[in-house]
C-alpha cells in the first residue's frame, strides 16, 4: 500500500468517526422538520394545510445546496417561507 493510500484511509477513518459523533444531532434536524409538518396539520384547516405543507417542503428543498457549497441557506429559506405569509 502506498503512503498516499494510507493517508487517505486515515482521513476516511477520521471522517467516519466525526460522522458518527454528529449522527444524533442530524437526526434531531429530521425531528424538527417532522414537527413543522405536524404543527401545520394541527393548526390549519384541511383546506389550507396542504398548501403550507407544500410551500414548507419546497422552501427546504429549494434552499439546499445554495450556499456555494452543499449546505443550506437558512436566510433564503426564511425569506421563501415568509413569501407564503404575504397578503394573508
Secondary structure, DSSP 4 states (H G I P E B T S, - for coil): --HHHHHHHHHHHHHHHHHHHHHHHHHHHHHHHHHHHHHHHHHS-TTTHHHHHHHHHHHHHHTBT-SSSS-B-HHHHHHHHHHHHTT-
